[in-house]
């Protein structure tokens, strides 16, 4: 599968799906887990329920922004490769 085919397949999945999968689930939730683990292991600070709630709300919401920005970048890259391959 070429790069263009892979990009086309991702784009065909749709913007909303991309933002949820790559922004909220992959970036937001993984970042929340990483931040809580870092807090516990590196800073030796106990994790409270408020920390968990905060992490699992704030990071996925930020993941929406991340997903939107990455979608725009993905579309721009796809269009650039399509223009390049048309030459």
C-alpha positions in Angstrom: 0.0 0.0 0.0 1.5 3.3 -1.1 1.5 6.4 1.1 -1.3 8.0 -1.0 -3.4 4.9 -0.6 -2.9 4.9 3.1 -3.8 8.6 3.3 -6.9 8.1 1.1 -8.0 5.2 3.4 -7.7 7.3 6.5 -9.5 10.3 4.9 -12.3 8.0 3.6 -12.9 7.1 7.3 -14.0 10.6 7.9 -13.0 13.6 10.0 -15.1 12.7 13.0 -13.8 9.2 13.3 -10.2 10.4 12.8 -10.6 13.0 15.6 -12.1 10.4 18.0 -9.7 7.6 17.3 -6.4 9.5 16.9 -7.2 12.6 19.0 -9.4 11.5 21.9 -8.6 7.8 22.3 -5.0 7.5 21.2 -3.6 10.9 22.2 -6.0 12.0 25.0 -6.4 8.8 26.9 -2.8 7.6 26.5 -1.5 11.0 27.6 -3.8 10.8 30.7 -2.5 7.4 31.6 1.1 8.5 31.0 0.6 11.7 33.1 -0.8 9.8 36.0 2.0 7.2 35.8 4.6 9.9 35.7 3.0 11.6 38.7 3.1 8.4 40.7 6.5 6.9 39.6 8.6 10.0 39.0 7.3 12.6 41.4 6.3 10.0 44.1 3.0 11.8 44.6 -0.1 9.7 45.4 -2.8 9.7 42.9 -6.2 11.0 44.2 -9.6 10.5 42.5 -9.6 14.2 41.6 -6.3 13.7 39.7 -7.9 10.8 37.8 -11.0 12.7 36.9 -9.1 15.8 35.9 -6.7 13.7 33.7 -9.5 11.8 32.0 -11.4 14.9 31.2 -8.8 17.5 30.3 -6.5 15.3 28.2 -9.2 13.9 25.9 -10.7 17.4 25.5 -7.2 18.5 24.4 -7.1 15.4 22.2 -10.0 16.9 20.2 -7.9 19.9 19.4 -4.9 17.6 18.6 -7.2 15.5 16.3 -8.5 18.6 14.5 -5.0 20.0 13.9 -3.7 16.6 12.7 -6.7 16.2 10.4 -5.9 19.5 8.8 -2.3 18.5 8.4 -3.3 15.1 7.0 -5.6 16.7 4.4 -2.9 19.2 3.4 -0.3 16.4 3.0 -2.8 14.3 1.0 -3.6 17.2 -1.4 0.1 18.0 -1.8 0.9 14.4 -2.7 -2.1 14.3 -5.1 -0.8 17.5 -6.8 2.7 16.1 -6.9 1.6 12.8 -8.5 -0.5 14.7 -11.1 2.6 16.4 -12.5 
